[in-house]
């Protein structure tokens, strides 16, 4: 198989993009040459039964308040049983064109092309992970917030780091002055990481860390803390964002030039494939692309284009696609247009399945699955009438659930004003719990499937996103298009158009350009103590005074030598942090070898 972008992969991309149902039917004839009833029977016997043996459904009986039984997965045509078709009888009727189209584009949950979900039972067996993004001030303060959230029903942790940590500086670095602990938790050493997860058993929780340029170092700290807890790294579950391409496009917390940055990512892929098999090695992020002003189509297209670039980079190092593809995950935004957002998630899932199977030749079903975390849209929150944000977040969270997300963060009503308080965070978490336990939308898989409008939007998003990917391929791939400023310019154009629509009142924002009131928000405010920076500086001074200076210098020297060569850097990171080397010391060593990236104007 080709390991870099070639004319062959370009041809594959064009094949995937074709909308002709007939051409796709011939390629998938082996899978889709039966009518829906027979295909349902095959799915029921070969996939669903095995899943139900391992994962029981949450309830024995799913029904409405009127005792109308809810089917596990609703299908077109007449239902003979609540689970779907009557599976006692095999049909001999040949498949019809509409049935072929259904099987090609929708299929069944947990089965290629995964339009209807990546698990056969989805939320019937297990609800999505409720993972509230949190972190501020010191590790001690953030630890209190994490334990508060876990006590109130959160099922996974999501760590927000402060800006110095995100760009690889210690809390006592002059460049960090005034920013320590402000927009996330300050983590400079393994001591901070130990405090962050104090009394939280790392083999019992799934942890997501929003960190990119220094992702390998923070993952090394997490692994080292787990080892000190007596937890084998093979048992760790979670995700590091580790998505540097979108930093160059939309967010800006990069450190190193693209080539060494991509090396760090593939080193993590390789290390985790061997040592931390249940860890998601990257969360390929459309969230920040959307926050920068992209459309839903651009969010899907640019995110998947970046995903293609990561796969190609891993292949060039000699990794087999099926050795790492199952550890890739994605991170999407949920905006206010509920139906478009539902369609967006479904289209992205189907597109990635086709890309991995047809473009990269992945053989494992797990390699075809797009698993994703969702966060509601911070850019839609308003400082005016902040209570209205509860309604916005509810709609956005609902779209993510209807679209089949694997985990979800709901923004708090006051985040347009300041860091959220415990009360507003609790309301945000309760929003997810009400959707999960009271709305009924989690009782049937992909409940909007078959809606004329949803299917139309799903197809249109797929078609338009593949057209973007075709153009990016012609430029030489995602990295080349970023270097040319293509993605950035497309996002800026879309953002400008959206702002113009608001200013002309073509797009109404309730409480901002219509239905306004003259008021001062009366919400409780969370304040970060400015003295934490001094405490962090003192903690680092004590840490450096107690460690062995000669050992520290030797470790940094070996790290610099490894960075100049081709060794996997993850074992070096783990050894460094276990010996109390700091984040800034490690990143500064790499800066000395690789330099720093400076964005050029476009």
Secondary structure by P-SEA (a helix, b strand, c coil): ccccccaaaaaaaaaaacccaaaaaaaacccccccaaaaaaaaacccaaaaaacccccccccccccccccccccccccccccccccccccccccccaaaaaaaaccccccccccccccccccccccccccccccccccaaaaaaaaaaaaaacccbbbbbbccccccccccccccccccccccbbbbccaaaaaaaacccccccbbbbbccccaaaaaaaaaaaaaaaaccccccccccccccaaaaacccccccccaaaaaaaaaaaaaaaaccccccccccccaaaaaaacccaaaaaaaaaaaaaaaaaaaaaaccccccccccccbbbbbccaaaaaaaaaaaaaaaaaaaaaccccccccccccccbbbbccccccccccccaaaaaaaaaaaaaaaaccccccccccccccccccaaaaaaaaaaaaaaacccccccccccccccaaaaaaaaaaaaaaaaaaaaaaaaccaaaaaaaaaaaaaaaaaaaaaaaaaaacccccccccccccccccccbbbbcccaaaaaaaaaaaaaaaaccaaaaaaaaaaaaaaaaccccaaaaaaaaaaacccaaaaaaaaaacbbbbbbbcc
